[in-house]
Each structure stands twice: as structure tokens, then as C-alpha cells.
Amino acid sequence: MLTRTLGDTTLTDLVADATAAPSMHNAQPWQFRYTRAGRTLTLLADLDRAMPEADPATRALHVGCGAALLNLRVSAAHHGLDAVTALLPEPSDPTVLAHVRLDIHPDAPRKPEDEALASLHPAIRERHTSRYPFDEQAIPEDIRAHLAAAARAEGADFAFLTPTHLETVLELIRDAEGYDRRDPARDAEQRHWIRDTKTETPVDGIPDYAFGPRDASERATVRDFAGTAVFAGRVRVLFENRPQLALLSTPGDRPGDWLRAGQALERVLLTATLHAVSTSFATQPLEWPDLRWILRDPVFGTGHPQMIIRLGYGPTGPRTPRRPLERVLTIEP
């Protein structure tokens, strides 16, 4: 079968799409290395961007890198590439998270799974984290089913919280937010990743324009990156009374499971975007071990909680900065 080489323009398109993924505090903890001879793109963990206070096991780092990997696979399918992916291919080096061999087979018929991935491509640039209020409109059951199917396709479980479970999780989110503010080391780590656009042009982190408003009722589920700081012009508004939260879980809880969770998360987010559903995260309780294990539904829950997702209808949120490709992509012979 005829195989063509991969051009630099396509390669940079792939990595640009990959880096559009969300990551904790928008730290973008990834590096990509392309080897021309093997037509292989390697995803590496950038441990200089790890968060030892809030993410000492690098679980969230792996989830973010998994989201980037899903975007890469979507982009490859969009470009008609055959992307053969291996997770954690080098046990002796845990920073090597995935190898993705990229081939062009112009005469080969497209596989259904590639068609499904390619259909998500328009959502990559439209997906943004929204820290704004959503309205009270319920997400229809058919869309909920699409989101659950998206997670299952990547080996994860996705379920909206039942009313009783929702109240428990909302309390855990508020408890975790309070824990964070009373922990000087965690507070300092979070402040390291916020960006004042009046004094700098950010390429990573959370810029002040993406904080969103404060919740006038002090019940918001989204993380308040401003903390106790005051940012001029930031308003106080009421958020939804009963947020629509979903829990994403995996059967296991090791690095490979975290990477699969990230891929499932991004597949859910892209699917939501295509259905005009806005999203954000409520990760605070996941970062405290004594709270994380309480997140599972006591009646129906199984597996290990990996992400809490807030979904609804409302503003899509602003675009946040990304590092230049020359800082994240290395090309080797």
C-alpha cells in the first residue's frame, strides 16, 4: 500500500490542535517530539509544569496530557492520517506518555472510528472553559446519552449526578475551596498560574479576563482563581441554582487510566461543544484525597472519580492563551 510522508504544515496543524486541550490551571504540561524516520509523534510530560501541592501524584497532569492526545487523534483523523497510538510505551521513562505513529494511506478506506473522530474536529477551536453562569434549562436526555457514549468510547464512565448526590458533591466543592484558601502553599501555587493582562502578555496560565464573575450567593462550583484578590471591574452575579454536574470515572487509577480519562474528558467536551453545551470544571475535591473518595455515588457509583464537569447553556467562555509551537514541538531526523 502506498504511504506518503508527513509534511511540516500538517505536523504543526496536528500539534496546534493537540495543544488546544484544557489542562489544570492551563499549565499545558506537555511536549511533543516528532521523529521523521519513524513517522512517530511522542507525547511527553513536562514535569517543570507539574503542581506538587495540588497534584503531587501528577494525576491531573496525565489527564490534561490525555486530553491533548485525544485532540491529536481527532486532528489526525481529520487530516486523513492513520494514527496508531501506544500509551506509556517506555516503562523505564514514565515521562513518555504516548507514541503516535502517523501514516498516510491514500488508497485505504476510512474506518468508522476515524470518521467518528474526524467529526469532532470543528469543536477543537470552539471549545472553551466557561466560568460564567448558565441558565436553568436542562440538558436533554438524548444529548446526555451522546456524552456518556463519548466517554465509553475511551474506556470511561460519565454520569450526571442524581439530586441527592449533587448536594453532597456541592458541599465537597465548597469544603475543598475553603481548604485551598487556608493552605498557603496551595494558594501560592495557584497564584503562580494567574496572569494579570495589564502587566503581561500571557502564553499560559489563567488570564484575568477568563476568571468570570464572582457568584453573588457564594455557591459557585467553578474555581475562583482570583481568590481573595480584587480585580477592578469584576462583577458579582447569581449562578444557576442547581448546576448540572457530571462525574467522569475510570475502572482503574494508574497513569494509563489517567491518560484514558483525559481522552474521555476531551471527547465529552468536544461532543458537548458540537451540541452547543458549555462546560467548565469543578476539580477542587479531586485534589484532596480525603474528599476525592467521597465523590463516588454511594448507591450507583463505581470506579475512580477523575473529573467533575459542569455543563449547561450559557456563554462559551473566552479563548485562553497557548504556548508557541516552537516551545512545545521538537522535530528530529
C-alpha positions as CSV (number, residue, x, y, z in Angstrom):
1,M,0.0,0.0,0.0
2,L,1.3,3.4,-0.9
3,T,2.4,5.6,2.0
4,R,3.3,9.3,1.8
5,T,5.5,11.3,4.2
6,L,4.1,13.8,6.6
7,G,4.7,17.5,5.7
8,D,5.7,20.1,8.3
9,T,2.5,22.1,7.7
10,T,0.3,19.1,8.6
11,L,2.6,18.3,11.6
12,T,2.2,21.7,13.0
13,D,-1.5,21.7,12.5
14,L,-1.7,18.4,14.4
15,V,0.3,19.8,17.4
16,A,-1.6,23.1,17.4
17,D,-4.9,21.2,17.6
18,A,-3.4,19.0,20.4
19,T,-2.4,22.0,22.5
20,A,-5.9,23.5,22.3
21,A,-6.8,20.9,25.0
22,P,-7.6,22.0,28.6
23,S,-5.2,21.4,31.4
24,M,-5.1,22.2,35.1
25,H,-4.6,25.9,35.6
26,N,-3.9,26.0,31.8
27,A,-0.3,24.9,32.6
28,Q,0.0,23.0,29.3
29,P,2.2,20.3,30.8
30,W,3.2,18.6,27.5
31,Q,6.0,18.4,25.0
32,F,5.9,16.8,21.6
33,R,8.8,15.2,19.7
34,Y,8.4,14.1,16.1
35,T,10.8,11.6,14.6
36,R,10.8,11.8,10.8
37,A,12.4,8.4,10.2
38,G,9.7,6.6,12.3
39,R,6.9,9.0,11.4
40,T,6.2,8.9,15.1
41,L,5.0,11.8,17.3
42,T,5.8,11.3,21.0
43,L,3.8,12.9,23.8
44,L,6.0,13.7,26.8
45,A,5.0,15.0,30.3
46,D,6.6,18.4,31.1
47,L,7.3,17.9,34.8
48,D,8.5,21.5,35.1
49,R,4.8,22.4,34.8
50,A,3.7,19.9,37.4
51,M,1.9,21.2,40.6
52,P,3.4,19.3,43.6
53,E,1.0,20.9,46.1
54,A,-2.4,20.3,44.4
55,D,-1.3,17.4,42.1
56,P,1.5,15.5,43.8
57,A,0.8,12.2,42.0
58,T,0.6,14.0,38.6
59,R,-2.9,12.6,38.1
60,A,-4.3,15.9,36.8
61,L,-1.1,16.3,34.6
62,H,-1.8,13.0,33.0
63,V,-5.5,13.9,32.5
64,G,-4.5,17.1,30.7
65,C,-2.0,15.3,28.5
66,G,-4.6,12.7,27.7
67,A,-6.9,15.5,26.5
68,A,-4.2,16.7,24.3
69,L,-3.7,13.2,22.9
70,L,-7.4,12.9,22.1
71,N,-7.2,16.2,20.2
72,L,-4.2,14.9,18.3
73,R,-6.1,11.7,17.3
74,V,-9.1,13.9,16.2
75,S,-6.8,16.1,14.1
76,A,-5.1,13.1,12.6
77,A,-8.4,11.6,11.5
78,H,-9.4,15.0,10.1
79,H,-6.2,15.0,8.0
80,G,-6.8,11.5,6.8
81,L,-4.0,10.0,8.8
82,D,-3.7,6.6,10.3
83,A,-2.7,7.2,13.9
84,V,-1.6,4.1,15.8
85,T,-1.3,5.0,19.5
86,A,0.5,3.3,22.3
87,L,0.2,4.5,25.9
88,L,3.2,4.5,28.2
89,P,5.4,2.7,25.7
90,E,8.6,3.1,27.6
91,P,8.2,1.8,31.2
92,S,11.7,2.9,32.1
93,D,10.8,6.5,31.3
94,P,7.4,7.5,32.8
95,T,7.6,10.9,31.2
96,V,7.0,9.2,27.8
97,L,3.2,9.2,27.8
98,A,2.4,8.0,24.3
99,H,3.8,7.2,20.9
100,V,1.6,8.0,17.9
101,R,2.7,6.6,14.5
102,L,1.3,8.8,11.7
103,D,0.9,7.3,8.2
104,I,-1.0,8.5,5.1
105,H,-2.6,5.7,3.2
106,P,-4.4,7.5,0.3
107,D,-6.0,4.3,-1.1
108,A,-7.3,2.9,2.2
109,P,-11.0,3.3,3.1
110,R,-11.7,5.4,6.1
111,K,-12.6,3.4,9.2
112,P,-15.9,4.2,11.1
113,E,-13.9,5.0,14.2
114,D,-11.8,7.5,12.2
115,E,-15.0,9.1,10.8
116,A,-16.4,9.5,14.3
117,L,-13.2,11.2,15.5
118,A,-12.9,13.4,12.4
119,S,-16.5,14.7,13.0
120,L,-15.3,16.2,16.3
121,H,-12.6,18.4,14.7
122,P,-14.7,21.6,14.2
123,A,-15.2,21.7,18.0
124,I,-11.5,21.8,18.9
125,R,-11.2,25.5,18.3
126,E,-14.7,26.3,19.6
127,R,-14.3,24.5,23.0
128,H,-13.5,26.9,25.8
129,T,-13.9,26.7,29.6
130,S,-16.8,28.9,30.7
131,R,-16.7,30.3,34.2
132,Y,-19.9,32.2,33.6
133,P,-23.4,31.4,34.9
134,F,-25.5,29.0,32.8
135,D,-29.3,29.1,32.6
136,E,-31.6,26.6,34.2
137,Q,-32.5,24.7,31.0
138,A,-32.0,21.0,31.5
139,I,-29.7,19.2,29.0
140,P,-32.0,16.8,27.0
141,E,-31.7,13.1,27.6
142,D,-30.5,12.4,24.0
143,I,-27.6,14.8,24.4
144,R,-26.8,13.2,27.8
145,A,-26.7,9.9,26.1
146,H,-24.3,11.2,23.4
147,L,-22.0,12.5,26.1
148,A,-22.0,9.2,28.0
149,A,-21.3,7.3,24.8
150,A,-18.3,9.6,24.1
151,A,-16.8,8.7,27.4
152,R,-17.4,5.0,26.9
153,A,-15.7,5.1,23.6
154,E,-12.5,6.0,25.5
155,G,-13.0,3.5,28.3
156,A,-14.5,5.8,30.9
157,D,-17.9,6.2,32.7
158,F,-19.8,9.5,32.5
159,A,-22.9,10.1,34.6
160,F,-24.9,13.2,35.7
161,L,-25.3,13.5,39.4
162,T,-28.6,12.5,41.0
163,P,-30.2,15.2,43.1
164,T,-29.1,13.7,46.4
165,H,-25.6,13.1,45.2
166,L,-25.4,16.6,43.7
167,E,-26.0,18.2,47.2
168,T,-23.2,16.1,48.6
169,V,-20.8,17.0,45.8
170,L,-21.6,20.7,46.1
171,E,-20.7,20.6,49.7
172,L,-17.4,18.8,48.9
173,I,-16.6,21.5,46.3
174,R,-17.2,24.3,48.9
175,D,-15.2,22.4,51.5
176,A,-12.3,22.0,49.1
177,E,-12.4,25.6,48.0
178,G,-12.1,26.5,51.7
179,Y,-9.2,24.1,52.3
180,D,-7.4,25.6,49.3
181,R,-7.7,29.2,50.7
182,R,-6.4,28.1,54.1
183,D,-3.4,26.3,52.6
184,P,-0.6,28.9,52.0
185,A,1.4,26.6,49.7
186,R,-1.6,25.7,47.5
187,D,-2.7,29.3,47.4
188,A,0.8,30.4,46.3
189,E,0.9,27.6,43.6
190,Q,-2.5,28.7,42.2
191,R,-1.4,32.4,42.2
192,H,1.7,31.3,40.2
193,W,-0.6,30.4,37.3
194,I,-2.8,33.5,37.2
195,R,-2.0,36.2,34.7
196,D,-2.6,40.0,35.0
197,T,-3.0,41.1,31.4
198,K,-2.4,44.7,32.3
199,T,1.3,43.9,33.0
200,E,2.0,40.8,30.8
201,T,1.0,39.1,27.6
202,P,0.4,35.5,28.8
203,V,1.1,32.3,26.9
204,D,-0.1,30.0,29.6
205,G,-2.0,30.1,32.9
206,I,-5.4,31.7,33.6
207,P,-5.6,35.3,32.4
208,D,-7.7,37.7,34.4
209,Y,-10.3,38.1,31.6
210,A,-11.1,34.3,32.0
211,F,-11.9,34.4,35.7
212,G,-15.6,35.0,35.1
213,P,-17.7,36.9,37.6
214,R,-18.0,36.2,41.3
215,D,-21.0,34.3,42.5
216,A,-23.2,36.7,44.5
217,S,-24.5,33.7,46.6
218,E,-21.0,32.3,47.2
219,R,-22.2,28.9,45.9
220,A,-20.5,28.8,42.6
221,T,-19.0,25.4,41.6
222,V,-16.2,26.9,39.4
223,R,-12.8,27.6,41.0
224,D,-12.3,31.3,41.8
225,F,-8.8,32.0,40.5
226,A,-8.9,35.5,42.0
227,G,-9.0,34.1,45.5
228,T,-9.0,36.9,47.9
229,A,-7.5,39.4,45.4
230,V,-9.6,42.2,44.0
231,F,-9.7,42.7,40.2
232,A,-11.2,46.0,39.1
233,G,-14.4,45.7,37.1
234,R,-15.2,42.1,38.2
235,V,-18.9,41.9,38.8
236,R,-21.0,39.7,41.2
237,V,-23.9,37.8,39.7
238,L,-26.1,34.8,40.6
239,F,-25.1,31.5,39.1
240,E,-27.5,28.6,38.4
241,N,-29.4,27.4,41.4
242,R,-28.9,23.7,40.7
243,P,-25.9,23.2,38.5
244,Q,-25.8,20.2,36.1
245,L,-22.7,18.3,37.2
246,A,-21.4,15.0,35.8
247,L,-18.7,12.7,37.2
248,L,-16.2,11.0,34.9
249,S,-14.7,7.9,36.3
250,T,-12.4,5.0,35.3
251,P,-12.1,1.4,36.4
252,G,-8.5,1.8,37.5
253,D,-6.4,4.6,39.0
254,R,-3.0,4.4,37.5
255,P,-1.2,6.6,34.9
256,G,-2.7,4.7,32.0
257,D,-6.1,5.2,33.5
258,W,-5.5,8.9,33.9
259,L,-4.5,9.2,30.3
260,R,-7.6,7.4,29.2
261,A,-9.6,9.7,31.5
262,G,-8.2,12.7,29.7
263,Q,-9.1,11.3,26.3
264,A,-12.6,10.6,27.5
265,L,-12.9,14.0,29.1
266,E,-11.9,15.8,25.9
267,R,-14.2,13.6,23.8
268,V,-17.1,14.5,26.1
269,L,-16.1,18.2,25.9
270,L,-15.9,18.2,22.1
271,T,-19.2,16.4,21.8
272,A,-20.8,18.9,24.2
273,T,-19.4,21.8,22.1
274,L,-21.0,20.4,18.9
275,H,-24.3,20.3,20.7
276,A,-24.0,23.9,21.9
277,V,-23.5,22.9,25.5
278,S,-21.0,25.0,27.5
279,T,-18.7,23.4,30.0
280,S,-16.3,24.0,32.9
281,F,-14.7,22.1,35.7
282,A,-15.1,21.7,39.5
283,T,-11.8,19.9,40.3
284,Q,-11.3,21.1,43.8
285,P,-12.4,18.0,45.7
286,L,-10.4,15.8,43.4
287,E,-7.2,17.4,44.7
288,W,-7.8,16.4,48.4
289,P,-7.6,12.6,48.8
290,D,-10.0,12.6,51.8
291,L,-12.6,14.3,49.7
292,R,-12.0,12.5,46.4
293,W,-13.1,9.1,47.6
294,I,-16.4,10.6,48.8
295,L,-17.3,11.8,45.4
296,R,-18.5,8.4,44.1
297,D,-22.3,8.0,44.2
298,P,-22.9,5.8,47.3
299,V,-25.7,3.9,45.5
300,F,-24.8,3.7,41.8
301,G,-21.2,4.8,41.7
302,T,-18.3,2.6,40.6
303,G,-14.7,3.2,39.6
304,H,-12.4,6.1,40.4
305,P,-13.5,9.7,40.1
306,Q,-11.3,11.6,37.7
307,M,-13.2,14.8,36.8
308,I,-16.3,16.8,37.8
309,I,-17.8,18.6,34.8
310,R,-20.3,21.4,34.9
311,L,-22.5,21.6,31.8
312,G,-25.2,23.9,30.7
313,Y,-26.4,26.6,28.3
314,G,-24.8,30.0,28.5
315,P,-21.6,31.9,27.5
316,T,-19.0,29.7,25.9
317,G,-16.1,31.4,27.7
318,P,-13.1,33.3,26.2
319,R,-10.1,31.8,24.4
320,T,-7.2,31.3,26.7
321,P,-3.5,31.6,25.6
322,R,-1.4,28.8,24.3
323,R,2.4,28.5,24.2
324,P,4.0,29.0,20.8
325,L,4.6,25.7,18.9
326,E,8.4,26.2,18.9
327,R,8.3,25.8,22.7
328,V,6.4,22.5,22.6
329,L,7.4,20.8,19.4
330,T,10.8,19.3,18.6
331,I,11.5,17.7,15.1
332,E,14.2,15.1,14.8
333,P,15.5,13.3,11.7
